[in-house]
């Protein structure tokens, strides 16, 4: 089942672009040698020559013949929303080595122009809709398999795609300052996904965490 997060301008715009994104990505991927594609993206290849990867806690198989994306468990073709993100990841991946350095959305290419909007539907939304404060945040993050990160009062790292790592960080408020939360990206994120796509991944991550609270 397709799990949708909040509808944001970036998400709606992405939906409008899905068909050409998928078509152009498949054309580009046909020009890349399979071994090089697997090496750059960190995907595994199976005996049939297909690519396997995990995206937002769901396993997918990407056909090595026509680059159709399917759910690994059912074999059904994935919705175009997920196909476009996965294929964009494969096209963009250049094999850059992750450095474990964390940056904010405004430090991504052209991210400064959309940083305020991104903060509104990620960090601000998380604080607004989270019931239970920092304890609920930690409980949900651990349920999703987050790895502790020593930033803020509580922080966790999540593997969204094989080479895309993102973090959620939470600062507990007090009488003087309200609680705050942020989505952070490993500084190689732009080597694996366009900024619009990373914005959507941030929104999806926050939505998944909020659903995992209870």
mmCIF file of the C-alpha atoms, coordinates in Angstrom:
data_MODEL
# 
_entry.id   MODEL 
# 
loop_
_atom_site.group_PDB 
_atom_site.id 
_atom_site.type_symbol 
_atom_site.label_atom_id 
_atom_site.label_alt_id 
_atom_site.label_comp_id 
_atom_site.label_asym_id 
_atom_site.label_entity_id 
_atom_site.label_seq_id 
_atom_site.pdbx_PDB_ins_code 
_atom_site.Cartn_x 
_atom_site.Cartn_y 
_atom_site.Cartn_z 
_atom_site.occupancy 
_atom_site.B_iso_or_equiv 
_atom_site.pdbx_formal_charge 
_atom_site.auth_seq_id 
_atom_site.auth_comp_id 
_atom_site.auth_asym_id 
_atom_site.auth_atom_id 
_atom_site.pdbx_PDB_model_num 
ATOM 1   C CA . UNK A 1 1   ? 0.000  0.000   0.000   1.00 0.00 ? 1   UNK A CA 1 
ATOM 2   C CA . UNK A 1 2   ? 1.176  3.482   -0.814  1.00 0.00 ? 2   UNK A CA 1 
ATOM 3   C CA . UNK A 1 3   ? 1.821  5.395   2.371   1.00 0.00 ? 3   UNK A CA 1 
ATOM 4   C CA . UNK A 1 4   ? 1.449  9.117   1.812   1.00 0.00 ? 4   UNK A CA 1 
ATOM 5   C CA . UNK A 1 5   ? 2.874  11.852  3.976   1.00 0.00 ? 5   UNK A CA 1 
ATOM 6   C CA . UNK A 1 6   ? 1.659  15.414  4.091   1.00 0.00 ? 6   UNK A CA 1 
ATOM 7   C CA . UNK A 1 7   ? 0.966  16.956  0.695   1.00 0.00 ? 7   UNK A CA 1 
ATOM 8   C CA . UNK A 1 8   ? 3.502  19.719  0.198   1.00 0.00 ? 8   UNK A CA 1 
ATOM 9   C CA . UNK A 1 9   ? 4.179  21.966  -2.809  1.00 0.00 ? 9   UNK A CA 1 
ATOM 10  C CA . UNK A 1 10  ? 7.308  19.913  -3.554  1.00 0.00 ? 10  UNK A CA 1 
ATOM 11  C CA . UNK A 1 11  ? 5.339  16.662  -3.369  1.00 0.00 ? 11  UNK A CA 1 
ATOM 12  C CA . UNK A 1 12  ? 2.563  17.934  -5.641  1.00 0.00 ? 12  UNK A CA 1 
ATOM 13  C CA . UNK A 1 13  ? 5.104  19.270  -8.130  1.00 0.00 ? 13  UNK A CA 1 
ATOM 14  C CA . UNK A 1 14  ? 6.935  15.941  -8.056  1.00 0.00 ? 14  UNK A CA 1 
ATOM 15  C CA . UNK A 1 15  ? 3.717  14.074  -8.852  1.00 0.00 ? 15  UNK A CA 1 
ATOM 16  C CA . UNK A 1 16  ? 3.224  16.347  -11.894 1.00 0.00 ? 16  UNK A CA 1 
ATOM 17  C CA . UNK A 1 17  ? 6.652  15.379  -13.184 1.00 0.00 ? 17  UNK A CA 1 
ATOM 18  C CA . UNK A 1 18  ? 6.444  11.632  -12.568 1.00 0.00 ? 18  UNK A CA 1 
ATOM 19  C CA . UNK A 1 19  ? 5.890  10.312  -16.078 1.00 0.00 ? 19  UNK A CA 1 
ATOM 20  C CA . UNK A 1 20  ? 8.798  12.128  -17.767 1.00 0.00 ? 20  UNK A CA 1 
ATOM 21  C CA . UNK A 1 21  ? 11.034 11.523  -14.731 1.00 0.00 ? 21  UNK A CA 1 
ATOM 22  C CA . UNK A 1 22  ? 10.477 7.760   -14.937 1.00 0.00 ? 22  UNK A CA 1 
ATOM 23  C CA . UNK A 1 23  ? 10.803 7.641   -18.731 1.00 0.00 ? 23  UNK A CA 1 
ATOM 24  C CA . UNK A 1 24  ? 13.981 9.715   -18.871 1.00 0.00 ? 24  UNK A CA 1 
ATOM 25  C CA . UNK A 1 25  ? 15.538 7.856   -15.947 1.00 0.00 ? 25  UNK A CA 1 
ATOM 26  C CA . UNK A 1 26  ? 15.012 4.511   -17.651 1.00 0.00 ? 26  UNK A CA 1 
ATOM 27  C CA . UNK A 1 27  ? 16.596 5.795   -20.852 1.00 0.00 ? 27  UNK A CA 1 
ATOM 28  C CA . UNK A 1 28  ? 19.630 7.052   -18.927 1.00 0.00 ? 28  UNK A CA 1 
ATOM 29  C CA . UNK A 1 29  ? 20.010 3.849   -16.914 1.00 0.00 ? 29  UNK A CA 1 
ATOM 30  C CA . UNK A 1 30  ? 20.087 1.743   -20.066 1.00 0.00 ? 30  UNK A CA 1 
ATOM 31  C CA . UNK A 1 31  ? 23.333 3.512   -20.978 1.00 0.00 ? 31  UNK A CA 1 
ATOM 32  C CA . UNK A 1 32  ? 25.106 2.598   -17.721 1.00 0.00 ? 32  UNK A CA 1 
ATOM 33  C CA . UNK A 1 33  ? 26.899 -0.717  -17.335 1.00 0.00 ? 33  UNK A CA 1 
ATOM 34  C CA . UNK A 1 34  ? 25.127 -2.853  -14.711 1.00 0.00 ? 34  UNK A CA 1 
ATOM 35  C CA . UNK A 1 35  ? 28.259 -3.441  -12.659 1.00 0.00 ? 35  UNK A CA 1 
ATOM 36  C CA . UNK A 1 36  ? 29.040 0.261   -12.534 1.00 0.00 ? 36  UNK A CA 1 
ATOM 37  C CA . UNK A 1 37  ? 25.452 1.081   -11.578 1.00 0.00 ? 37  UNK A CA 1 
ATOM 38  C CA . UNK A 1 38  ? 25.521 -1.396  -8.702  1.00 0.00 ? 38  UNK A CA 1 
ATOM 39  C CA . UNK A 1 39  ? 28.872 -0.055  -7.507  1.00 0.00 ? 39  UNK A CA 1 
ATOM 40  C CA . UNK A 1 40  ? 27.772 3.583   -7.620  1.00 0.00 ? 40  UNK A CA 1 
ATOM 41  C CA . UNK A 1 41  ? 24.418 3.048   -5.938  1.00 0.00 ? 41  UNK A CA 1 
ATOM 42  C CA . UNK A 1 42  ? 25.283 0.372   -3.390  1.00 0.00 ? 42  UNK A CA 1 
ATOM 43  C CA . UNK A 1 43  ? 22.511 -1.903  -4.697  1.00 0.00 ? 43  UNK A CA 1 
ATOM 44  C CA . UNK A 1 44  ? 22.834 -5.666  -4.746  1.00 0.00 ? 44  UNK A CA 1 
ATOM 45  C CA . UNK A 1 45  ? 22.424 -7.655  -7.977  1.00 0.00 ? 45  UNK A CA 1 
ATOM 46  C CA . UNK A 1 46  ? 20.708 -11.017 -7.937  1.00 0.00 ? 46  UNK A CA 1 
ATOM 47  C CA . UNK A 1 47  ? 21.171 -14.057 -10.170 1.00 0.00 ? 47  UNK A CA 1 
ATOM 48  C CA . UNK A 1 48  ? 18.668 -12.648 -12.685 1.00 0.00 ? 48  UNK A CA 1 
ATOM 49  C CA . UNK A 1 49  ? 20.655 -9.438  -13.098 1.00 0.00 ? 49  UNK A CA 1 
ATOM 50  C CA . UNK A 1 50  ? 18.068 -7.370  -11.234 1.00 0.00 ? 50  UNK A CA 1 
ATOM 51  C CA . UNK A 1 51  ? 18.938 -4.720  -8.644  1.00 0.00 ? 51  UNK A CA 1 
ATOM 52  C CA . UNK A 1 52  ? 17.719 -5.012  -5.064  1.00 0.00 ? 52  UNK A CA 1 
ATOM 53  C CA . UNK A 1 53  ? 17.528 -2.238  -2.508  1.00 0.00 ? 53  UNK A CA 1 
ATOM 54  C CA . UNK A 1 54  ? 15.674 -1.106  0.585   1.00 0.00 ? 54  UNK A CA 1 
ATOM 55  C CA . UNK A 1 55  ? 13.853 2.234   0.499   1.00 0.00 ? 55  UNK A CA 1 
ATOM 56  C CA . UNK A 1 56  ? 11.966 3.570   3.535   1.00 0.00 ? 56  UNK A CA 1 
ATOM 57  C CA . UNK A 1 57  ? 11.976 0.136   5.182   1.00 0.00 ? 57  UNK A CA 1 
ATOM 58  C CA . UNK A 1 58  ? 10.496 -1.600  2.131   1.00 0.00 ? 58  UNK A CA 1 
ATOM 59  C CA . UNK A 1 59  ? 12.445 -3.922  -0.182  1.00 0.00 ? 59  UNK A CA 1 
ATOM 60  C CA . UNK A 1 60  ? 12.255 -3.348  -3.932  1.00 0.00 ? 60  UNK A CA 1 
ATOM 61  C CA . UNK A 1 61  ? 13.519 -5.105  -7.041  1.00 0.00 ? 61  UNK A CA 1 
ATOM 62  C CA . UNK A 1 62  ? 14.501 -3.031  -10.077 1.00 0.00 ? 62  UNK A CA 1 
ATOM 63  C CA . UNK A 1 63  ? 14.474 -4.965  -13.340 1.00 0.00 ? 63  UNK A CA 1 
ATOM 64  C CA . UNK A 1 64  ? 17.855 -4.984  -15.035 1.00 0.00 ? 64  UNK A CA 1 
ATOM 65  C CA . UNK A 1 65  ? 16.068 -5.310  -18.378 1.00 0.00 ? 65  UNK A CA 1 
ATOM 66  C CA . UNK A 1 66  ? 13.639 -2.372  -18.402 1.00 0.00 ? 66  UNK A CA 1 
ATOM 67  C CA . UNK A 1 67  ? 14.149 -0.740  -14.953 1.00 0.00 ? 67  UNK A CA 1 
ATOM 68  C CA . UNK A 1 68  ? 10.622 -1.329  -13.753 1.00 0.00 ? 68  UNK A CA 1 
ATOM 69  C CA . UNK A 1 69  ? 10.467 -1.093  -9.953  1.00 0.00 ? 69  UNK A CA 1 
ATOM 70  C CA . UNK A 1 70  ? 8.492  -3.764  -8.073  1.00 0.00 ? 70  UNK A CA 1 
ATOM 71  C CA . UNK A 1 71  ? 7.719  -4.620  -4.461  1.00 0.00 ? 71  UNK A CA 1 
ATOM 72  C CA . UNK A 1 72  ? 10.116 -7.423  -3.519  1.00 0.00 ? 72  UNK A CA 1 
ATOM 73  C CA . UNK A 1 73  ? 7.549  -9.304  -1.435  1.00 0.00 ? 73  UNK A CA 1 
ATOM 74  C CA . UNK A 1 74  ? 4.596  -9.347  -3.858  1.00 0.00 ? 74  UNK A CA 1 
ATOM 75  C CA . UNK A 1 75  ? 6.232  -8.755  -7.222  1.00 0.00 ? 75  UNK A CA 1 
ATOM 76  C CA . UNK A 1 76  ? 3.641  -6.063  -7.988  1.00 0.00 ? 76  UNK A CA 1 
ATOM 77  C CA . UNK A 1 77  ? 4.776  -2.933  -9.781  1.00 0.00 ? 77  UNK A CA 1 
ATOM 78  C CA . UNK A 1 78  ? 5.406  -0.106  -7.340  1.00 0.00 ? 78  UNK A CA 1 
ATOM 79  C CA . UNK A 1 79  ? 3.452  3.171   -7.570  1.00 0.00 ? 79  UNK A CA 1 
ATOM 80  C CA . UNK A 1 80  ? 5.011  5.789   -9.832  1.00 0.00 ? 80  UNK A CA 1 
ATOM 81  C CA . UNK A 1 81  ? 5.778  7.951   -6.791  1.00 0.00 ? 81  UNK A CA 1 
ATOM 82  C CA . UNK A 1 82  ? 8.244  5.384   -5.466  1.00 0.00 ? 82  UNK A CA 1 
ATOM 83  C CA . UNK A 1 83  ? 9.493  4.431   -8.919  1.00 0.00 ? 83  UNK A CA 1 
ATOM 84  C CA . UNK A 1 84  ? 10.448 8.024   -9.669  1.00 0.00 ? 84  UNK A CA 1 
ATOM 85  C CA . UNK A 1 85  ? 12.389 8.427   -6.430  1.00 0.00 ? 85  UNK A CA 1 
ATOM 86  C CA . UNK A 1 86  ? 14.205 5.108   -6.732  1.00 0.00 ? 86  UNK A CA 1 
ATOM 87  C CA . UNK A 1 87  ? 15.099 5.619   -10.396 1.00 0.00 ? 87  UNK A CA 1 
ATOM 88  C CA . UNK A 1 88  ? 16.248 9.182   -9.699  1.00 0.00 ? 88  UNK A CA 1 
ATOM 89  C CA . UNK A 1 89  ? 18.481 7.770   -6.984  1.00 0.00 ? 89  UNK A CA 1 
ATOM 90  C CA . UNK A 1 90  ? 19.994 5.264   -9.409  1.00 0.00 ? 90  UNK A CA 1 
ATOM 91  C CA . UNK A 1 91  ? 20.549 7.916   -12.081 1.00 0.00 ? 91  UNK A CA 1 
ATOM 92  C CA . UNK A 1 92  ? 22.100 10.427  -9.672  1.00 0.00 ? 92  UNK A CA 1 
ATOM 93  C CA . UNK A 1 93  ? 24.303 8.030   -7.700  1.00 0.00 ? 93  UNK A CA 1 
ATOM 94  C CA . UNK A 1 94  ? 27.972 8.669   -8.456  1.00 0.00 ? 94  UNK A CA 1 
ATOM 95  C CA . UNK A 1 95  ? 29.589 6.520   -5.768  1.00 0.00 ? 95  UNK A CA 1 
ATOM 96  C CA . UNK A 1 96  ? 30.716 9.403   -3.536  1.00 0.00 ? 96  UNK A CA 1 
ATOM 97  C CA . UNK A 1 97  ? 31.994 8.130   -0.184  1.00 0.00 ? 97  UNK A CA 1 
ATOM 98  C CA . UNK A 1 98  ? 29.822 9.187   2.794   1.00 0.00 ? 98  UNK A CA 1 
ATOM 99  C CA . UNK A 1 99  ? 31.736 11.341  5.242   1.00 0.00 ? 99  UNK A CA 1 
ATOM 100 C CA . UNK A 1 100 ? 29.445 11.245  8.300   1.00 0.00 ? 100 UNK A CA 1 
ATOM 101 C CA . UNK A 1 101 ? 29.294 15.059  8.206   1.00 0.00 ? 101 UNK A CA 1 
ATOM 102 C CA . UNK A 1 102 ? 25.778 16.403  8.751   1.00 0.00 ? 102 UNK A CA 1 
ATOM 103 C CA . UNK A 1 103 ? 24.274 19.442  7.043   1.00 0.00 ? 103 UNK A CA 1 
ATOM 104 C CA . UNK A 1 104 ? 20.924 21.219  7.008   1.00 0.00 ? 104 UNK A CA 1 
ATOM 105 C CA . UNK A 1 105 ? 18.581 21.538  4.050   1.00 0.00 ? 105 UNK A CA 1 
ATOM 106 C CA . UNK A 1 106 ? 19.773 25.067  3.268   1.00 0.00 ? 106 UNK A CA 1 
ATOM 107 C CA . UNK A 1 107 ? 23.265 23.688  2.563   1.00 0.00 ? 107 UNK A CA 1 
ATOM 108 C CA . UNK A 1 108 ? 21.987 21.460  -0.250  1.00 0.00 ? 108 UNK A CA 1 
ATOM 109 C CA . UNK A 1 109 ? 22.144 22.807  -3.834  1.00 0.00 ? 109 UNK A CA 1 
ATOM 110 C CA . UNK A 1 110 ? 19.516 25.598  -4.042  1.00 0.00 ? 110 UNK A CA 1 
ATOM 111 C CA . UNK A 1 111 ? 18.303 24.506  -0.613  1.00 0.00 ? 111 UNK A CA 1 
ATOM 112 C CA . UNK A 1 112 ? 18.382 28.004  0.838   1.00 0.00 ? 112 UNK A CA 1 
ATOM 113 C CA . UNK A 1 113 ? 15.439 29.045  -1.353  1.00 0.00 ? 113 UNK A CA 1 
ATOM 114 C CA . UNK A 1 114 ? 13.176 26.356  0.124   1.00 0.00 ? 114 UNK A CA 1 
ATOM 115 C CA . UNK A 1 115 ? 14.669 25.948  3.607   1.00 0.00 ? 115 UNK A CA 1 
ATOM 116 C CA . UNK A 1 116 ? 11.851 27.737  5.426   1.00 0.00 ? 116 UNK A CA 1 
ATOM 117 C CA . UNK A 1 117 ? 9.144  25.705  3.692   1.00 0.00 ? 117 UNK A CA 1 
ATOM 118 C CA . UNK A 1 118 ? 11.075 22.490  4.316   1.00 0.00 ? 118 UNK A CA 1 
ATOM 119 C CA . UNK A 1 119 ? 11.393 23.300  7.997   1.00 0.00 ? 119 UNK A CA 1 
ATOM 120 C CA . UNK A 1 120 ? 7.643  23.912  8.165   1.00 0.00 ? 120 UNK A CA 1 
ATOM 121 C CA . UNK A 1 121 ? 6.627  20.463  6.966   1.00 0.00 ? 121 UNK A CA 1 
ATOM 122 C CA . UNK A 1 122 ? 9.425  18.556  8.688   1.00 0.00 ? 122 UNK A CA 1 
ATOM 123 C CA . UNK A 1 123 ? 10.806 19.883  11.976  1.00 0.00 ? 123 UNK A CA 1 
ATOM 124 C CA . UNK A 1 124 ? 7.921  22.197  12.818  1.00 0.00 ? 124 UNK A CA 1 
ATOM 125 C CA . UNK A 1 125 ? 5.382  19.523  11.895  1.00 0.00 ? 125 UNK A CA 1 
ATOM 126 C CA . UNK A 1 126 ? 7.167  16.913  14.004  1.00 0.00 ? 126 UNK A CA 1 
ATOM 127 C CA . UNK A 1 127 ? 7.114  19.105  17.123  1.00 0.00 ? 127 UNK A CA 1 
ATOM 128 C CA . UNK A 1 128 ? 3.509  20.164  16.493  1.00 0.00 ? 128 UNK A CA 1 
ATOM 129 C CA . UNK A 1 129 ? 2.113  16.657  15.984  1.00 0.00 ? 129 UNK A CA 1 
ATOM 130 C CA . UNK A 1 130 ? 4.356  14.640  18.293  1.00 0.00 ? 130 UNK A CA 1 
ATOM 131 C CA . UNK A 1 131 ? 2.535  13.571  21.441  1.00 0.00 ? 131 UNK A CA 1 
ATOM 132 C CA . UNK A 1 132 ? 4.762  12.565  24.311  1.00 0.00 ? 132 UNK A CA 1 
ATOM 133 C CA . UNK A 1 133 ? 7.782  14.794  23.751  1.00 0.00 ? 133 UNK A CA 1 
ATOM 134 C CA . UNK A 1 134 ? 11.299 13.471  23.684  1.00 0.00 ? 134 UNK A CA 1 
ATOM 135 C CA . UNK A 1 135 ? 10.367 10.070  25.135  1.00 0.00 ? 135 UNK A CA 1 
ATOM 136 C CA . UNK A 1 136 ? 7.892  9.462   22.291  1.00 0.00 ? 136 UNK A CA 1 
ATOM 137 C CA . UNK A 1 137 ? 10.460 10.698  19.778  1.00 0.00 ? 137 UNK A CA 1 
ATOM 138 C CA . UNK A 1 138 ? 13.083 8.240   21.012  1.00 0.00 ? 138 UNK A CA 1 
ATOM 139 C CA . UNK A 1 139 ? 10.612 5.371   21.184  1.00 0.00 ? 139 UNK A CA 1 
ATOM 140 C CA . UNK A 1 140 ? 9.454  5.914   17.594  1.00 0.00 ? 140 UNK A CA 1 
ATOM 141 C CA . UNK A 1 141 ? 12.988 6.434   16.253  1.00 0.00 ? 141 UNK A CA 1 
ATOM 142 C CA . UNK A 1 142 ? 14.189 3.205   17.841  1.00 0.00 ? 142 UNK A CA 1 
ATOM 143 C CA . UNK A 1 143 ? 11.137 1.351   16.493  1.00 0.00 ? 143 UNK A CA 1 
ATOM 144 C CA . UNK A 1 144 ? 12.245 2.449   13.003  1.00 0.00 ? 144 UNK A CA 1 
ATOM 145 C CA . UNK A 1 145 ? 15.762 1.165   13.633  1.00 0.00 ? 145 UNK A CA 1 
ATOM 146 C CA . UNK A 1 146 ? 17.388 4.569   14.062  1.00 0.00 ? 146 UNK A CA 1 
ATOM 147 C CA . UNK A 1 147 ? 20.994 4.650   15.238  1.00 0.00 ? 147 UNK A CA 1 
ATOM 148 C CA . UNK A 1 148 ? 21.799 7.153   18.024  1.00 0.00 ? 148 UNK A CA 1 
ATOM 149 C CA . UNK A 1 149 ? 23.471 10.407  16.966  1.00 0.00 ? 149 UNK A CA 1 
ATOM 150 C CA . UNK A 1 150 ? 25.132 12.732  19.451  1.00 0.00 ? 150 UNK A CA 1 
ATOM 151 C CA . UNK A 1 151 ? 23.439 15.925  18.290  1.00 0.00 ? 151 UNK A CA 1 
ATOM 152 C CA . UNK A 1 152 ? 20.689 17.715  20.212  1.00 0.00 ? 152 UNK A CA 1 
ATOM 153 C CA . UNK A 1 153 ? 18.955 16.207  23.229  1.00 0.00 ? 153 UNK A CA 1 
ATOM 154 C CA . UNK A 1 154 ? 18.160 13.173  21.096  1.00 0.00 ? 154 UNK A CA 1 
ATOM 155 C CA . UNK A 1 155 ? 19.197 12.314  17.561  1.00 0.00 ? 155 UNK A CA 1 
ATOM 156 C CA . UNK A 1 156 ? 18.931 9.267   15.300  1.00 0.00 ? 156 UNK A CA 1 
ATOM 157 C CA . UNK A 1 157 ? 20.353 8.246   11.929  1.00 0.00 ? 157 UNK A CA 1 
ATOM 158 C CA . UNK A 1 158 ? 18.222 6.435   9.357   1.00 0.00 ? 158 UNK A CA 1 
ATOM 159 C CA . UNK A 1 159 ? 19.274 4.663   6.170   1.00 0.00 ? 159 UNK A CA 1 
ATOM 160 C CA . UNK A 1 160 ? 16.681 5.806   3.623   1.00 0.00 ? 160 UNK A CA 1 
ATOM 161 C CA . UNK A 1 161 ? 18.392 4.341   0.550   1.00 0.00 ? 161 UNK A CA 1 
ATOM 162 C CA . UNK A 1 162 ? 21.659 2.371   0.402   1.00 0.00 ? 162 UNK A CA 1 
ATOM 163 C CA . UNK A 1 163 ? 23.810 5.510   0.184   1.00 0.00 ? 163 UNK A CA 1 
ATOM 164 C CA . UNK A 1 164 ? 21.413 8.132   1.600   1.00 0.00 ? 164 UNK A CA 1 
ATOM 165 C CA . UNK A 1 165 ? 21.532 8.613   5.342   1.00 0.00 ? 165 UNK A CA 1 
ATOM 166 C CA . UNK A 1 166 ? 19.354 11.171  7.081   1.00 0.00 ? 166 UNK A CA 1 
ATOM 167 C CA . UNK A 1 167 ? 18.995 12.172  10.705  1.00 0.00 ? 167 UNK A CA 1 
ATOM 168 C CA . UNK A 1 168 ? 16.219 13.463  12.925  1.00 0.00 ? 168 UNK A CA 1 
ATOM 169 C CA . UNK A 1 169 ? 17.334 15.611  15.840  1.00 0.00 ? 169 UNK A CA 1 
ATOM 170 C CA . UNK A 1 170 ? 15.187 16.797  18.741  1.00 0.00 ? 170 UNK A CA 1 
ATOM 171 C CA . UNK A 1 171 ? 15.765 19.526  21.315  1.00 0.00 ? 171 UNK A CA 1 
ATOM 172 C CA . UNK A 1 172 ? 13.483 19.398  24.357  1.00 0.00 ? 172 UNK A CA 1 
ATOM 173 C CA . UNK A 1 173 ? 11.956 22.764  25.186  1.00 0.00 ? 173 UNK A CA 1 
ATOM 174 C CA . UNK A 1 174 ? 11.626 24.476  28.554  1.00 0.00 ? 174 UNK A CA 1 
ATOM 175 C CA . UNK A 1 175 ? 9.871  27.515  29.994  1.00 0.00 ? 175 UNK A CA 1 
ATOM 176 C CA . UNK A 1 176 ? 12.089 29.837  27.972  1.00 0.00 ? 176 UNK A CA 1 
ATOM 177 C CA . UNK A 1 177 ? 12.480 28.041  24.626  1.00 0.00 ? 177 UNK A CA 1 
ATOM 178 C CA . UNK A 1 178 ? 10.046 25.774  22.743  1.00 0.00 ? 178 UNK A CA 1 
ATOM 179 C CA . UNK A 1 179 ? 10.984 22.298  21.576  1.00 0.00 ? 179 UNK A CA 1 
ATOM 180 C CA . UNK A 1 180 ? 12.653 22.088  18.156  1.00 0.00 ? 180 UNK A CA 1 
ATOM 181 C CA . UNK A 1 181 ? 13.384 19.347  15.654  1.00 0.00 ? 181 UNK A CA 1 
ATOM 182 C CA . UNK A 1 182 ? 15.386 19.202  12.431  1.00 0.00 ? 182 UNK A CA 1 
ATOM 183 C CA . UNK A 1 183 ? 16.044 16.872  9.555   1.00 0.00 ? 183 UNK A CA 1 
ATOM 184 C CA . UNK A 1 184 ? 19.737 16.636  8.684   1.00 0.00 ? 184 UNK A CA 1 
ATOM 185 C CA . UNK A 1 185 ? 21.450 15.117  5.650   1.00 0.00 ? 185 UNK A CA 1 
ATOM 186 C CA . UNK A 1 186 ? 24.814 13.500  5.212   1.00 0.00 ? 186 UNK A CA 1 
ATOM 187 C CA . UNK A 1 187 ? 26.831 15.942  3.140   1.00 0.00 ? 187 UNK A CA 1 
ATOM 188 C CA . UNK A 1 188 ? 27.049 13.513  0.205   1.00 0.00 ? 188 UNK A CA 1 
ATOM 189 C CA . UNK A 1 189 ? 23.241 13.390  -0.170  1.00 0.00 ? 189 UNK A CA 1 
ATOM 190 C CA . UNK A 1 190 ? 23.275 15.564  -3.297  1.00 0.00 ? 190 UNK A CA 1 
ATOM 191 C CA . UNK A 1 191 ? 25.495 12.959  -4.972  1.00 0.00 ? 191 UNK A CA 1 
ATOM 192 C CA . UNK A 1 192 ? 22.579 10.531  -4.756  1.00 0.00 ? 192 UNK A CA 1 
ATOM 193 C CA . UNK A 1 193 ? 19.361 12.565  -5.052  1.00 0.00 ? 193 UNK A CA 1 
ATOM 194 C CA . UNK A 1 194 ? 18.209 15.937  -6.355  1.00 0.00 ? 194 UNK A CA 1 
ATOM 195 C CA . UNK A 1 195 ? 17.221 18.563  -3.780  1.00 0.00 ? 195 UNK A CA 1 
ATOM 196 C CA . UNK A 1 196 ? 13.505 18.264  -4.589  1.00 0.00 ? 196 UNK A CA 1 
ATOM 197 C CA . UNK A 1 197 ? 13.737 14.543  -3.992  1.00 0.00 ? 197 UNK A CA 1 
ATOM 198 C CA . UNK A 1 198 ? 15.577 15.032  -0.702  1.00 0.00 ? 198 UNK A CA 1 
ATOM 199 C CA . UNK A 1 199 ? 12.828 17.407  0.425   1.00 0.00 ? 199 UNK A CA 1 
ATOM 200 C CA . UNK A 1 200 ? 10.274 14.678  -0.205  1.00 0.00 ? 200 UNK A CA 1 
ATOM 201 C CA . UNK A 1 201 ? 12.392 12.114  1.640   1.00 0.00 ? 201 UNK A CA 1 
ATOM 202 C CA . UNK A 1 202 ? 12.528 14.453  4.625   1.00 0.00 ? 202 UNK A CA 1 
ATOM 203 C CA . UNK A 1 203 ? 8.757  14.793  4.632   1.00 0.00 ? 203 UNK A CA 1 
ATOM 204 C CA . UNK A 1 204 ? 8.316  11.033  4.310   1.00 0.00 ? 204 UNK A CA 1 
ATOM 205 C CA . UNK A 1 205 ? 10.744 10.356  7.179   1.00 0.00 ? 205 UNK A CA 1 
ATOM 206 C CA . UNK A 1 206 ? 8.892  12.682  9.532   1.00 0.00 ? 206 UNK A CA 1 
ATOM 207 C CA . UNK A 1 207 ? 5.585  11.123  8.546   1.00 0.00 ? 207 UNK A CA 1 
ATOM 208 C CA . UNK A 1 208 ? 6.871  7.608   9.188   1.00 0.00 ? 208 UNK A CA 1 
ATOM 209 C CA . UNK A 1 209 ? 8.237  8.595   12.592  1.00 0.00 ? 209 UNK A CA 1 
ATOM 210 C CA . UNK A 1 210 ? 4.940  10.167  13.638  1.00 0.00 ? 210 UNK A CA 1 
ATOM 211 C CA . UNK A 1 211 ? 3.095  6.994   12.618  1.00 0.00 ? 211 UNK A CA 1 
ATOM 212 C CA . UNK A 1 212 ? 5.570  4.901   14.628  1.00 0.00 ? 212 UNK A CA 1 
ATOM 213 C CA . UNK A 1 213 ? 4.963  6.760   17.887  1.00 0.00 ? 213 UNK A CA 1 
ATOM 214 C CA . UNK A 1 214 ? 2.201  4.382   19.013  1.00 0.00 ? 214 UNK A CA 1 
# 
